[in-house]
């Protein structure tokens, strides 16, 4: 049995689907009732209350750990999730970390994640760590304004990053969960090309076949919106990266191809597959 936390999100959903399609027994964990693929067990649990995970962990051999924003805030204790899994007999954990633990090691939220990585490496479990950069699915923040106004509003319109399709993260996670060759692996995951918000807007417009305008937000405007869905310190850390990326953050990593034997998907591919969200 493989347990997938965050199973209804942009990474957890395709990961659950991929594992189920490969014939693995899967338990999907989320905070709320959700539809899951046929044959997948669903358990409601909240990682901020690790004891609630115990029913999901019965008989599990491996677990994918994806932390919500509140578990990356000051005062959270995500290490308790790893401890709970180990006590339940889980032998392998694949952790979704962040590229920022290397590129921004002294940012507050990155320090906490680095501590969790260190704890996992010292846990005695088999482990793999995934460090993705920016997600293509963050463009879904623009879906309503594209649908209603044919408009994307975002900061730093001409500053680019090699953003990543979450399905590629899911495919790498699936490989790490089932293939012993990836035990002890640390993988930095990026997309195949550097792309700016203005260029992402053009890709969405091409997928739709209709014009979409771009409006550049100030950093303050962007933080106000982001702080509604994540801790303010995580919003600041994110804006630091997208507004002034360093050399490591614009580097295109070979690790997706190294694990999967194929190149990562482009943002244009992601936009085409998700175009209905913008109609």
DOKOLNU-373472 format. One record per residue: x, y, z of N, C-alpha, C in turn. Coordinates in Angstrom, 3 decimals. Layout:
// DOKOLNU-373472
neast; nnorth; nup; caeast; canorth; caup; ceast; cnorth; cup
X; Y; Z; X; Y; Z; X; Y; Z;
...
***
This chain:
// DOKOLNU-373472
neast; nnorth; nup; caeast; canorth; caup; ceast; cnorth; cup
0.842; -1.199; 0.000; 0.000; 0.000; 0.000; 0.877; 1.249; 0.000;
0.533; 2.209; -0.847; 1.221; 3.496; -0.904; 0.237; 4.578; -0.501;
0.627; 5.413; 0.447; -0.209; 6.506; 0.927; 0.213; 7.795; 0.236;
-0.743; 8.505; -0.320; -0.481; 9.783; -0.991; -1.190; 10.879; -0.213;
-0.435; 11.758; 0.435; -1.049; 12.914; 1.090; -1.204; 14.042; 0.077;
-2.125; 14.960; 0.376; -2.418; 16.006; -0.601; -2.954; 15.430; -1.890;
-3.750; 14.368; -1.770; -4.101; 13.552; -2.940; -5.080; 14.217; -3.890;
-5.677; 15.340; -3.512; -6.625; 16.004; -4.410; -6.022; 17.233; -5.074;
-4.717; 17.482; -4.857; -4.082; 18.676; -5.395; -3.445; 18.472; -6.748;
-2.696; 19.473; -7.177; -2.127; 19.478; -8.524; -1.041; 18.434; -8.729;
-0.396; 17.996; -7.638; 0.575; 16.920; -7.711; -0.041; 15.604; -7.247;
-0.736; 15.644; -6.116; -1.283; 14.415; -5.548; -2.301; 13.723; -6.427;
-3.110; 14.491; -7.133; -4.134; 13.858; -7.981; -3.511; 13.045; -9.114;
-2.608; 13.631; -9.931; -2.006; 12.800; -10.984; -1.113; 11.693; -10.431;
-0.520; 11.894; -9.250; 0.271; 10.833; -8.644; -0.620; 9.659; -8.269;
-1.748; 9.931; -7.648; -2.691; 8.871; -7.297; -3.140; 8.118; -8.536;
-3.458; 8.863; -9.588; -3.899; 8.242; -10.836; -2.806; 7.367; -11.439;
-1.567; 7.870; -11.430; -0.466; 7.112; -12.034; -0.199; 5.820; -11.272;
-0.212; 5.888; -9.953; 0.035; 4.688; -9.149; -1.081; 3.668; -9.330;
-2.320; 4.143; -9.332; -3.451; 3.226; -9.511; -3.405; 2.575; -10.887;
-3.063; 3.365; -11.913; -2.984; 2.821; -13.270; -1.884; 1.781; -13.405;
-0.847; 1.907; -12.558; 0.257; 0.945; -12.583; -0.030; -0.300; -11.753;
-1.227; -0.352; -11.164; -1.619; -1.527; -10.405; -1.228; -1.505; -8.939;
-0.741; -0.359; -8.438; -0.389; -0.263; -7.026; -1.646; -0.072; -6.176;
-1.615; -0.608; -4.971; -2.664; -0.319; -3.996; -2.373; 1.051; -3.394;
-3.377; 1.937; -3.417; -3.168; 3.328; -3.037; -4.217; 3.767; -2.024;
-3.759; 4.501; -1.010; -4.655; 5.222; -0.111; -4.456; 6.711; -0.347;
-5.510; 7.388; -0.742; -5.470; 8.818; -1.003; -5.926; 9.559; 0.251;
-5.123; 10.507; 0.704; -5.420; 11.262; 1.916; -5.677; 12.713; 1.549;
-6.775; 13.249; 2.059; -7.055; 14.667; 1.891; -7.846; 15.151; 3.097;
-7.980; 16.459; 3.231; -8.679; 17.032; 4.379; -10.188; 16.903; 4.260;
-10.669; 16.740; 3.039; -12.119; 16.741; 2.804; -12.499; 15.570; 1.901;
-13.767; 15.271; 1.870; -14.286; 14.232; 0.988; -13.935; 14.565; -0.459;
-13.525; 13.551; -1.205; -13.101; 13.788; -2.587; -13.298; 12.536; -3.412;
-13.493; 12.726; -4.717; -13.549; 11.595; -5.638; -12.136; 11.100; -5.912;
-11.959; 9.814; -5.965; -10.657; 9.204; -6.250; -10.853; 8.140; -7.324;
-9.786; 7.703; -7.983; -9.929; 6.669; -9.017; -10.487; 5.367; -8.453;
-11.122; 4.586; -9.306; -11.654; 3.290; -8.896; -10.551; 2.443; -8.281;
-10.876; 1.789; -7.180; -9.919; 0.917; -6.524; -9.013; 1.603; -5.527;
-9.084; 2.929; -5.433; -8.264; 3.691; -4.489; -9.064; 3.948; -3.221;
-8.454; 3.666; -2.082; -9.095; 3.949; -0.793; -8.883; 5.418; -0.448;
-9.914; 6.059; 0.072; -9.805; 7.467; 0.467; -9.964; 7.590; 1.971;
-9.066; 8.357; 2.603; -9.122; 8.600; 4.038; -9.032; 10.108; 4.267;
-9.931; 10.623; 5.086; -9.870; 12.039; 5.466; -8.935; 12.179; 6.661;
-7.937; 13.037; 6.524; -6.985; 13.292; 7.608; -6.383; 14.674; 7.400;
-5.854; 15.225; 8.471; -5.234; 16.550; 8.446; -3.807; 16.394; 8.952;
-2.810; 16.714; 8.125; -1.421; 16.512; 8.519; -1.017; 17.386; 9.694;
-1.769; 18.459; 9.963; -1.463; 19.252; 11.148; -1.862; 18.529; 12.428;
-2.607; 17.426; 12.295; -2.951; 16.537; 13.407; -2.481; 15.137; 13.013;
-1.184; 14.846; 13.172; -0.614; 13.604; 12.636; -1.330; 12.338; 13.090;
-1.913; 12.343; 14.280; -2.625; 11.146; 14.739; -3.786; 10.797; 13.816;
-4.332; 11.795; 13.116; -5.450; 11.520; 12.208; -5.009; 10.707; 11.000;
-3.689; 10.630; 10.767; -3.157; 9.842; 9.662; -3.152; 8.345; 9.933;
-3.213; 7.966; 11.211; -2.979; 6.565; 11.567; -3.877; 5.583; 10.818;
-5.186; 5.853; 10.630; -6.002; 4.902; 9.856; -5.522; 4.727; 8.423;
-4.950; 5.774; 7.833; -4.468; 5.688; 6.448; -3.197; 4.866; 6.341;
-2.434; 4.782; 7.431; -1.104; 4.178; 7.376; -1.101; 2.682; 7.640;
-2.225; 2.131; 8.023; -2.280; 0.703; 8.320; -1.908; -0.120; 7.084;
-0.856; -0.915; 7.192; -0.424; -1.764; 6.089; 0.361; -1.055; 5.007;
0.695; 0.233; 5.207; 1.386; 0.995; 4.161; 2.879; 0.702; 4.163;
3.450; 0.635; 2.970; 4.900; 0.444; 2.820; 5.610; 1.736; 2.446;
4.879; 2.688; 1.875; 5.495; 3.919; 1.388; 4.498; 5.060; 1.496;
5.022; 6.293; 1.590; 4.159; 7.460; 1.697; 4.776; 8.642; 0.964;
3.938; 9.373; 0.265; 4.308; 10.636; -0.357; 3.839; 11.756; 0.556;
4.755; 12.642; 0.936; 4.437; 13.721; 1.869; 4.458; 15.051; 1.135;
3.300; 15.696; 1.103; 3.141; 17.030; 0.544; 2.540; 17.898; 1.641;
3.241; 18.954; 2.018; 2.812; 19.811; 3.113; 2.017; 20.999; 2.596;
0.876; 21.254; 3.225; 0.119; 22.462; 2.914; 0.866; 23.674; 3.455;
0.471; 24.858; 3.024; 1.170; 26.072; 3.421; 1.226; 26.285; 4.916;
0.158; 25.929; 5.642; 0.154; 26.167; 7.078; 1.176; 25.301; 7.798;
1.538; 24.149; 7.216; 2.560; 23.299; 7.826; 3.980; 23.762; 7.506;
4.087; 24.814; 6.694; 5.390; 25.415; 6.429; 5.550; 26.744; 7.159;
4.533; 27.120; 7.942; 4.580; 28.373; 8.680; 5.319; 28.192; 10.004;
5.710; 29.328; 10.594; 6.399; 29.294; 11.876; 5.517; 28.613; 12.920;
6.132; 27.758; 13.745; 5.406; 27.079; 14.807; 4.818; 25.743; 14.420;
4.816; 25.405; 13.145; 4.296; 24.108; 12.708; 5.293; 23.005; 13.061;
4.812; 21.759; 13.074; 5.675; 20.629; 13.421; 5.509; 19.516; 12.393;
5.954; 19.734; 11.159; 5.759; 18.704; 10.127; 6.554; 17.432; 10.382;
7.616; 17.509; 11.212; 8.389; 16.296; 11.509; 7.520; 15.233; 12.162;
6.447; 15.650; 12.827; 5.564; 14.676; 13.465; 4.890; 13.774; 12.441;
4.722; 14.254; 11.215; 4.142; 13.425; 10.156; 5.085; 12.259; 9.838;
6.383; 12.550; 9.715; 7.365; 11.505; 9.444; 7.421; 10.522; 10.611;
7.419; 11.038; 11.827; 7.472; 10.170; 13.010; 6.265; 9.240; 13.065;
5.084; 9.770; 12.756; 3.869; 8.958; 12.771; 3.958; 7.847; 11.739;
4.470; 8.167; 10.553; 4.608; 7.155; 9.507; 5.581; 6.062; 9.934;
6.706; 6.455; 10.513; 7.702; 5.464; 10.930; 7.131; 4.535; 11.995;
6.410; 5.084; 12.950; 5.826; 4.247; 14.007; 4.795; 3.279; 13.447;
4.136; 3.669; 12.347; 3.107; 2.817; 11.748; 3.696; 1.724; 10.861;
5.025; 1.744; 10.662; 5.653; 0.704; 9.862; 5.945; 1.083; 8.433;
5.694; 2.341; 8.053; 6.057; 2.798; 6.709; 7.580; 2.749; 6.581;
8.069; 2.239; 5.467; 9.510; 2.085; 5.295; 10.114; 3.049; 4.282;
9.285; 3.700; 3.482; 9.820; 4.636; 2.478; 8.972; 5.893; 2.467;
9.636; 7.049; 2.475; 8.955; 8.334; 2.387; 9.568; 9.138; 1.250;
8.713; 9.651; 0.377; 9.135; 10.593; -0.661; 8.575; 11.958; -0.268;
9.465; 12.907; -0.053; 9.102; 14.238; 0.433; 9.125; 15.245; -0.707;
8.033; 15.992; -0.847; 8.011; 17.118; -1.769; 8.545; 18.330; -1.015;
9.788; 18.672; -1.282; 10.454; 19.806; -0.648; 10.366; 21.000; -1.594;
11.393; 21.777; -1.668; 11.413; 22.946; -2.541; 12.832; 23.254; -2.962;
12.979; 23.744; -4.162; 14.281; 24.166; -4.667; 14.925; 25.207; -3.752;
14.084; 25.975; -3.056; 14.587; 27.072; -2.238; 15.459; 26.662; -1.078;
15.428; 25.377; -0.660; 16.310; 24.979; 0.441; 17.774; 25.079; 0.033;
18.031; 25.072; -1.270; 19.396; 25.235; -1.781; 19.622; 26.659; -2.279;
18.665; 27.206; -3.014; 18.868; 28.516; -3.630; 18.624; 29.672; -2.670;
17.788; 29.457; -1.623; 17.498; 30.487; -0.622; 17.555; 29.855; 0.775;
18.702; 29.302; 1.170; 18.743; 28.467; 2.373; 18.448; 29.195; 3.665;
18.500; 30.532; 3.667; 18.302; 31.261; 4.920; 16.943; 31.933; 5.014;
16.082; 31.761; 4.010; 14.708; 32.234; 4.135; 13.990; 31.412; 5.196;
13.089; 32.048; 5.929; 12.475; 31.390; 7.089; 11.789; 30.074; 6.735;
10.989; 30.073; 5.691; 10.278; 28.841; 5.354; 11.225; 27.789; 4.802;
12.328; 28.201; 4.180; 13.285; 27.236; 3.647; 14.082; 26.580; 4.775;
14.362; 27.332; 5.825; 15.060; 26.764; 6.978; 14.223; 25.632; 7.571;
12.907; 25.860; 7.689; 12.027; 24.830; 8.247; 12.008; 23.586; 7.363;
11.957; 23.777; 6.052; 11.927; 22.635; 5.152; 13.260; 21.896; 5.154;
14.346; 22.634; 5.243; 15.656; 21.986; 5.338; 15.727; 21.123; 6.595;
15.167; 21.623; 7.697; 15.136; 20.825; 8.920; 14.352; 19.540; 8.737;
13.242; 19.612; 7.994; 12.449; 18.413; 7.740; 13.226; 17.433; 6.859;
13.901; 17.942; 5.833; 14.754; 17.072; 5.003; 15.798; 16.358; 5.862;
16.466; 17.123; 6.731; 17.511; 16.535; 7.574; 16.930; 15.448; 8.474;
15.754; 15.713; 9.039; 15.120; 14.725; 9.895; 14.767; 13.451; 9.150;
14.300; 13.597; 7.907; 13.959; 12.433; 7.107; 15.211; 11.610; 6.803;
16.306; 12.283; 6.448; 17.547; 11.561; 6.131; 18.083; 10.799; 7.346;
17.789; 11.313; 8.535; 18.291; 10.678; 9.762; 17.283; 9.712; 10.376;
16.157; 9.489; 9.732; 15.053; 8.727; 10.324; 15.257; 7.223; 10.304;
16.180; 6.743; 9.474; 16.334; 5.310; 9.295; 15.431; 4.727; 8.230;
14.550; 5.548; 7.654; 13.671; 5.105; 6.570; 14.402; 5.193; 5.235;
13.899; 4.452; 4.236; 14.263; 4.749; 2.858; 13.609; 6.073; 2.492;
14.283; 6.884; 1.700; 13.719; 8.189; 1.397; 14.178; 8.671; 0.026;
13.412; 9.602; -0.505; 13.820; 10.395; -1.658; 13.243; 11.790; -1.451;
13.952; 12.787; -1.950; 13.546; 14.174; -1.770; 13.435; 14.834; -3.135;
12.293; 15.472; -3.373; 12.051; 16.192; -4.623; 12.064; 17.680; -4.330;
12.849; 18.428; -5.110; 12.971; 19.869; -4.911; 12.537; 20.601; -6.181;
11.239; 20.806; -6.365; 10.778; 21.500; -7.567; 10.944; 23.003; -7.463;
11.025; 23.634; -8.631; 10.923; 25.079; -8.720; 9.456; 25.468; -8.830;
9.168; 26.523; -9.602; 7.804; 27.009; -9.735; 6.914; 26.055; -10.511;
5.627; 26.050; -10.153; 4.642; 25.160; -10.768; 3.900; 25.869; -11.897;
3.734; 25.183; -13.021; 2.889; 25.720; -14.097; 1.464; 25.947; -13.619;
0.999; 25.093; -12.718; -0.390; 25.190; -12.240; -0.658; 26.451; -11.432;
0.396; 27.193; -11.025; 0.146; 28.481; -10.380; -0.601; 29.429; -11.310;
-0.533; 29.163; -12.603; -1.281; 29.976; -13.566; -2.791; 29.847; -13.373;
-3.240; 28.829; -12.668; -4.675; 28.709; -12.386; -5.187; 29.847; -11.521;
-4.287; 30.540; -10.829; -4.688; 31.739; -10.099; -5.303; 32.773; -11.045;
-4.938; 32.691; -12.313; -5.419; 33.666; -13.296; -6.700; 33.209; -13.995;
-7.182; 32.028; -13.694; -8.253; 31.441; -14.504; -9.509; 32.301; -14.501;
-9.919; 32.774; -13.330; -11.169; 33.549; -13.285; -11.063; 34.836; -14.080;
-9.940; 35.552; -13.953; -9.813; 36.809; -14.690; -9.685; 36.564; -16.193;
-9.106; 35.438; -16.592; -9.071; 35.112; -18.018; -10.477; 34.805; -18.513;
-11.225; 34.028; -17.734; -12.598; 33.679; -18.146; -13.491; 34.908; -18.248;
-13.361; 35.827; -17.289; -14.317; 36.935; -17.199; -13.839; 38.215; -17.870;
-12.495; 38.385; -17.967; -11.982; 39.652; -18.483; -10.939; 39.490; -19.589;
-10.622; 38.239; -19.950; -9.532; 37.982; -20.891; -8.263; 38.706; -20.431;
-7.944; 38.527; -19.138; -6.876; 39.285; -18.503; -6.060; 38.401; -17.571;
-4.740; 38.531; -17.633; -3.825; 37.986; -16.624; -3.199; 39.159; -15.895;
-3.284; 39.141; -14.564; -2.652; 40.164; -13.730; -1.628; 39.482; -12.840;
-0.365; 39.875; -12.980; 0.716; 39.213; -12.249; 1.876; 40.184; -12.097;
2.729; 39.963; -11.083; 3.922; 40.811; -10.946; 5.061; 40.333; -11.842;
6.040; 41.200; -12.038; 7.314; 40.835; -12.674; 7.086; 40.181; -14.046;
6.383; 40.893; -14.913; 5.917; 40.314; -16.165; 6.998; 39.808; -17.094;
8.205; 40.364; -17.005; 9.253; 39.991; -17.954; 10.426; 39.286; -17.291;
10.190; 38.742; -16.108; 11.203; 37.957; -15.409; 10.786; 36.493; -15.459;
11.670; 35.643; -15.981; 11.291; 34.259; -16.251; 11.938; 33.246; -15.331;
11.281; 32.083; -15.238; 11.767; 30.923; -14.488; 11.442; 29.660; -15.286;
12.173; 28.576; -15.073; 11.856; 27.319; -15.775; 10.761; 26.542; -15.039;
9.534; 27.062; -15.110; 8.438; 26.479; -14.333; 8.098; 25.078; -14.844;
7.462; 24.318; -13.966; 7.373; 22.866; -14.109; 5.924; 22.401; -14.102;
5.606; 21.470; -14.973; 4.286; 20.844; -14.996; 4.155; 19.930; -13.772;
3.134; 20.120; -12.920; 2.992; 19.257; -11.750; 2.861; 17.771; -12.083;
2.383; 17.452; -13.275; 2.292; 16.042; -13.656; 3.680; 15.417; -13.762;
4.673; 16.210; -14.130; 6.049; 15.697; -14.145; 6.538; 15.415; -12.727;
6.160; 16.285; -11.784; 6.505; 16.017; -10.386; 5.864; 14.705; -9.952;
4.604; 14.522; -10.307; 3.888; 13.293; -9.942; 4.563; 12.069; -10.540;
4.988; 12.161; -11.789; 5.631; 11.008; -12.435; 6.962; 10.671; -11.767;
7.727; 11.702; -11.392; 8.981; 11.453; -10.678; 8.692; 10.853; -9.306;
7.685; 11.379; -8.613; 7.329; 10.848; -7.292; 6.925; 9.381; -7.387;
6.153; 9.025; -8.411; 5.738; 7.634; -8.584; 6.950; 6.731; -8.752;
7.913; 7.165; -9.553; 9.122; 6.369; -9.744; 9.867; 6.194; -8.427;
9.958; 7.245; -7.653; 10.689; 7.173; -6.384; 9.973; 6.299; -5.360;
8.660; 6.239; -5.426; 7.894; 5.434; -4.477; 8.004; 3.938; -4.746;
8.201; 3.559; -5.997; 8.144; 2.126; -6.337; 9.484; 1.532; -6.772;
10.469; 2.368; -7.082; 11.727; 1.875; -7.650; 12.855; 2.067; -6.637;
13.454; 0.970; -6.209; 14.519; 1.022; -5.206; 15.734; 1.823; -5.670;
15.894; 1.988; -6.967; 17.071; 2.707; -7.469; 17.076; 4.167; -7.042;
15.920; 4.691; -6.649; 15.849; 6.102; -6.289; 15.959; 6.341; -4.791;
16.157; 5.288; -4.000; 16.338; 5.459; -2.560; 17.573; 6.314; -2.304;
17.398; 7.338; -1.468; 18.495; 8.250; -1.189; 18.711; 9.310; -2.253;
17.811; 9.410; -3.207; 17.954; 10.393; -4.277; 17.416; 11.755; -3.877;
18.095; 12.798; -4.310; 17.628; 14.181; -4.159; 17.559; 14.770; -5.551;
16.346; 15.126; -5.984; 16.140; 15.542; -7.364; 15.612; 16.977; -7.429;
16.327; 17.798; -8.171; 15.880; 19.166; -8.447; 15.064; 19.129; -9.737;
13.837; 19.613; -9.678; 12.915; 19.466; -10.800; 12.551; 20.829; -11.373;
12.748; 20.974; -12.675; 12.365; 22.199; -13.375; 11.724; 21.833; -14.707;
11.128; 22.845; -15.318; 10.638; 22.683; -16.674; 11.777; 22.768; -17.681;
11.440; 22.698; -18.984; 12.482; 22.631; -20.023; 12.999; 23.970; -20.500;
12.349; 25.074; -20.062; 12.721; 26.380; -20.592; 12.329; 27.471; -19.601;
13.046; 28.577; -19.660; 12.693; 29.758; -18.872; 11.546; 30.474; -19.590;
10.507; 30.816; -18.823; 9.342; 31.467; -19.420; 8.827; 32.539; -18.457;
8.468; 33.701; -18.987; 7.996; 34.826; -18.184; 6.472; 34.778; -18.041;
5.913; 35.518; -17.071; 4.449; 35.603; -16.991; 3.806; 36.139; -18.269;
4.463; 37.085; -18.915; 3.898; 37.611; -20.167; 3.874; 36.508; -21.240;
4.922; 35.703; -21.296; 4.950; 34.588; -22.254; 3.949; 33.491; -21.876;
3.745; 33.271; -20.590; 2.721; 32.324; -20.169; 1.338; 32.794; -20.628;
1.112; 34.103; -20.520; -0.159; 34.674; -20.986; -0.342; 34.401; -22.478;
0.722; 34.551; -23.246; 0.645; 34.281; -24.687; 0.339; 32.808; -24.952;
0.901; 31.915; -24.150; 0.643; 30.482; -24.329; -0.803; 30.136; -23.992;
-1.343; 30.767; -22.963; -2.753; 30.544; -22.621; -3.649; 31.063; -23.735;
-3.316; 32.240; -24.250; -4.103; 32.794; -25.358; -4.053; 31.880; -26.575;
-2.881; 31.311; -26.870; -2.762; 30.403; -28.016; -3.600; 29.152; -27.798;
-3.617; 28.634; -26.577; -4.427; 27.449; -26.291; -5.911; 27.746; -26.442;
-6.311; 28.950; -26.017; -7.717; 29.349; -26.114; -8.113; 29.733; -27.540;
-7.155; 30.230; -28.304; -7.466; 30.756; -29.625; -8.096; 32.128; -29.575;
-7.907; 32.844; -28.450; -8.443; 34.200; -28.284; -7.400; 35.071; -27.593;
-7.413; 36.392; -27.818; -6.433; 37.268; -27.169; -6.635; 37.313; -25.652;
-5.542; 37.420; -24.920; -5.564; 37.620; -23.474; -4.585; 38.747; -23.161;
-5.060; 39.751; -22.417; -4.215; 40.889; -22.057; -3.381; 40.564; -20.814;
-2.257; 41.267; -20.683; -1.419; 41.120; -19.493; -1.345; 42.455; -18.766;
-1.554; 42.412; -17.428; -1.427; 43.599; -16.585; -0.437; 43.295; -15.476;
0.562; 44.158; -15.314; 1.606; 43.911; -14.322; 1.208; 44.491; -12.958;
1.167; 43.619; -11.946; 0.886; 44.029; -10.576; 2.153; 44.524; -9.893;
1.980; 45.383; -8.894; 3.095; 45.701; -8.013; 3.329; 44.518; -7.060;
4.499; 44.509; -6.446; 4.773; 43.459; -5.464; 3.755; 43.502; -4.332;
3.392; 44.689; -3.886; 2.445; 44.818; -2.776; 1.071; 44.270; -3.166;
0.626; 44.548; -4.369; -0.656; 44.012; -4.827; -0.613; 42.496; -4.900;
0.489; 41.975; -5.402; 0.611; 40.521; -5.508; 0.635; 39.867; -4.129;
1.369; 40.442; -3.181; 1.427; 39.846; -1.842; 0.058; 39.842; -1.176;
-0.712; 40.899; -1.355; -2.041; 40.947; -0.755; -2.901; 39.787; -1.241;
-2.834; 39.487; -2.526; -3.619; 38.371; -3.045; -3.081; 37.027; -2.603;
-1.763; 36.845; -2.626; -1.165; 35.567; -2.256; -1.361; 35.256; -0.777;
-1.374; 36.290; 0.061; -1.500; 36.073; 1.498; -2.883; 35.569; 1.895;
-3.818; 35.586; 0.968; -5.139; 35.009; 1.238; -5.123; 33.482; 1.184;
-4.083; 32.904; 0.548; -4.041; 31.448; 0.376; -2.767; 30.817; 0.921;
-1.856; 31.611; 1.501; -0.621; 31.065; 2.069; -0.134; 31.999; 3.159;
0.718; 31.523; 4.067; 1.271; 32.409; 5.096; 2.018; 33.585; 4.462;
1.928; 34.785; 5.076; 2.602; 35.955; 4.481; 4.098; 35.759; 4.277;
4.755; 35.020; 5.200; 6.193; 34.826; 5.034; 6.495; 33.949; 3.824;
5.604; 32.987; 3.521; 5.792; 32.167; 2.323; 5.528; 32.994; 1.070;
4.545; 33.903; 1.134; 4.296; 34.802; 0.009; 5.520; 35.672; -0.262;
6.138; 36.204; 0.795; 7.335; 37.028; 0.615; 8.469; 36.221; 0.004;
8.678; 35.001; 0.518; 9.742; 34.157; -0.031; 9.515; 33.890; -1.511;
8.263; 33.602; -1.871; 7.934; 33.320; -3.266; 8.163; 34.547; -4.152;
7.748; 35.710; -3.670; 7.928; 36.931; -4.452; 9.395; 37.293; -4.610;
10.207; 36.988; -3.594; 11.652; 37.210; -3.733; 12.206; 36.407; -4.904;
11.737; 35.165; -5.034; 12.240; 34.291; -6.096; 11.761; 34.768; -7.465;
10.454; 34.984; -7.608; 9.944; 35.310; -8.937; 10.315; 36.724; -9.367;
10.632; 37.589; -8.392; 11.012; 38.953; -8.727; 12.495; 39.142; -8.978;
13.307; 38.317; -8.339; 14.751; 38.450; -8.484; 15.409; 37.082; -8.385;
15.169; 36.222; -9.363; 15.734; 34.868; -9.293; 17.251; 34.893; -9.387;
17.881; 33.981; -8.644; 19.333; 33.877; -8.725; 19.720; 32.836; -9.774;
21.013; 32.621; -9.906; 21.507; 31.731; -10.963; 20.930; 30.331; -10.818;
20.862; 29.825; -9.587; 20.332; 28.484; -9.369; 18.869; 28.353; -9.731;
18.127; 29.443; -9.595; 16.680; 29.387; -9.843; 16.311; 29.488; -11.315;
17.220; 29.942; -12.149; 16.945; 29.963; -13.588; 17.636; 28.813; -14.318;
18.407; 28.024; -13.574; 19.081; 26.881; -14.189; 18.063; 25.804; -14.543;
18.202; 25.214; -15.705; 17.334; 24.113; -16.130; 17.991; 22.806; -15.701;
17.293; 22.068; -14.840; 17.845; 20.835; -14.282; 17.600; 19.656; -15.225;
18.528; 18.701; -15.264; 18.332; 17.491; -16.065; 17.599; 16.382; -15.316;
17.151; 16.627; -14.070; 16.724; 15.511; -13.229; 15.404; 14.876; -13.656;
14.460; 15.657; -14.206; 13.225; 15.027; -14.695; 13.569; 13.993; -15.758;
14.401; 14.378; -16.707; 14.769; 13.445; -17.772; 15.608; 12.293; -17.234;
16.433; 12.565; -16.240; 17.268; 11.516; -15.656; 16.410; 10.432; -15.007;
15.316; 10.818; -14.364; 14.448; 9.842; -13.706; 13.498; 9.190; -14.698;
12.905; 9.977; -15.584; 11.811; 9.493; -16.423; 12.247; 9.057; -17.817;
13.459; 9.424; -18.230; 13.899; 9.058; -19.572; 13.260; 9.881; -20.667;
12.685; 11.024; -20.306; 12.091; 11.935; -21.293; 12.238; 13.355; -20.769;
12.119; 14.308; -21.680; 12.208; 15.712; -21.292; 10.967; 16.135; -20.513;
11.093; 17.132; -19.635; 9.893; 17.661; -18.967; 8.963; 18.338; -19.960;
7.691; 18.373; -19.608; 6.685; 19.001; -20.466; 6.817; 20.520; -20.411;
6.458; 21.181; -21.504; 6.530; 22.638; -21.584; 5.283; 23.274; -20.968;
5.366; 24.594; -20.706; 4.184; 25.309; -20.229; 3.086; 25.297; -21.284;
3.454; 25.388; -22.541; 2.447; 25.347; -23.598; 1.682; 24.026; -23.577;
2.384; 22.921; -23.304; 1.705; 21.630; -23.173; 0.725; 21.663; -22.002;
1.177; 22.215; -20.873; 0.300; 22.295; -19.693; -0.936; 23.133; -20.013;
-0.738; 24.291; -20.658; -1.855; 25.165; -20.982; -2.862; 24.474; -21.910;
-2.370; 23.750; -22.883; -3.266; 23.050; -23.807; -4.094; 21.989; -23.081;
-3.484; 21.263; -22.140; -4.204; 20.208; -21.418; -5.200; 20.779; -20.407;
-4.952; 21.997; -19.959; -5.792; 22.600; -18.922; -6.607; 23.782; -19.433;
-6.767; 23.861; -20.727; -7.385; 25.047; -21.320; -8.817; 25.268; -20.849;
-9.541; 24.194; -20.519; -10.938; 24.361; -20.108; -11.068; 25.192; -18.836;
-10.028; 25.206; -17.999; -10.076; 26.013; -16.783; -10.135; 27.497; -17.102;
-9.706; 27.881; -18.314; -9.626; 29.303; -18.665; -10.771; 29.744; -19.579;
-11.652; 28.831; -19.943; -12.737; 29.197; -20.868; -13.914; 29.832; -20.116;
***
